[in-house]
Amino acid sequence: LKGKNRMGIGVLLDVFDQQLSRRFLFLMMLEI
């Protein structure tokens, strides 16, 4: 159960990281 929960958190962080980098790239493109 603990291992499964940890993996779920890892997936959540991965998705959050993707959203963050995508938004960051979008802002960078707007700046240029």
Secondary structure, 3 states (H helix, E strand, C coil): CHHHHHHHHHHHHHHHHHHHHHHHHHHHHHHC
